[in-house]
């Protein structure tokens, strides 16, 4: 299992466009990929799951990856979040 915290610095937070991209990316891997914010934990298999988290600028989220291809999945998700969560 791999987990990493990210702080959202994008003023828009995680909105529909990046949530959709994140779900598509997660579906490319067999590993279970989850997003945690506070006490809530959701799987990255639905854009709605991500949007209901209400991840906004300044929030800390945790990505948790577990499975056969977790290293590859983690690397792809890490790159996406590192690029997507920064201010544009």
C-alpha positions in Angstrom: 0.0 0.0 0.0 1.2 3.5 -0.9 -0.3 6.7 0.5 0.6 10.3 0.1 -0.8 13.6 1.3 -1.4 16.5 -1.1 -2.4 20.1 -0.3 -4.7 21.7 -2.8 -3.3 25.0 -3.9 -5.5 25.5 -7.0 -8.1 28.2 -6.3 -10.8 26.0 -8.0 -10.1 23.0 -5.8 -11.0 19.7 -7.4 -13.9 20.5 -9.7 -15.6 18.5 -12.5 -12.8 18.6 -15.1 -9.9 17.3 -13.0 -12.3 14.9 -11.2 -13.2 13.3 -14.5 -9.6 13.1 -15.6 -8.7 11.5 -12.2 -11.4 8.8 -12.5 -10.3 8.0 -16.1 -6.7 7.7 -15.0 -7.6 5.5 -12.0 -9.6 3.1 -14.2 -6.4 2.4 -16.2 -5.0 0.4 -13.3 -6.1 -2.7 -11.4 -5.2 -1.4 -8.0 -7.7 0.1 -5.6 -7.2 3.8 -5.6 -9.0 5.9 -2.9 -9.1 9.5 -1.9 -9.4 10.6 1.7 -10.3 14.0 3.1 -10.7 14.2 6.9 -12.7 11.1 7.9 -14.2 10.5 4.5 -12.7 7.8 2.2 -14.0 7.3 -1.3 -12.9 5.1 -4.3 -11.8 6.9 -7.4 -14.3 5.1 -9.6 -16.8 7.9 -9.9 -16.5 11.7 -10.5 -19.4 12.1 -8.1 -17.4 10.4 -5.3 -14.7 13.0 -5.7 -17.0 16.0 -6.0 -18.9 15.2 -2.9 -15.6 15.4 -0.9 -15.7 19.1 -1.5 -11.9 19.4 -1.8 -11.1 23.1 -1.9 -8.0 25.3 -1.9 -6.0 24.7 1.2 -7.5 21.3 2.0 -5.2 18.3 2.5 -6.2 15.1 0.7 -4.6 11.7 0.9 -4.4 9.3 -2.0 -4.2 5.6 -1.1 -3.2 3.0 -3.7 -3.2 -0.7 -3.1 -2.9 -3.6 -5.5 -0.8 -5.5 -8.1 0.2 -2.4 -10.1 0.3 0.0 -7.2 3.7 1.5 -8.1 2.7 2.4 -11.6 -0.7 3.6 -10.5 0.8 5.7 -7.8 3.3 7.2 -10.1 0.6 8.2 -12.6 -1.8 9.6 -9.9 1.1 11.4 -8.2 2.1 13.1 -11.5 -1.4 14.1 -12.2 -2.1 15.5 -8.8 1.2 17.4 -8.6 0.4 19.1 -11.9 -3.4 19.5 -11.4 -3.5 20.8 -7.8 -1.2 23.7 -8.2 -2.4 27.3 -9.0 -2.8 27.9 -12.7 
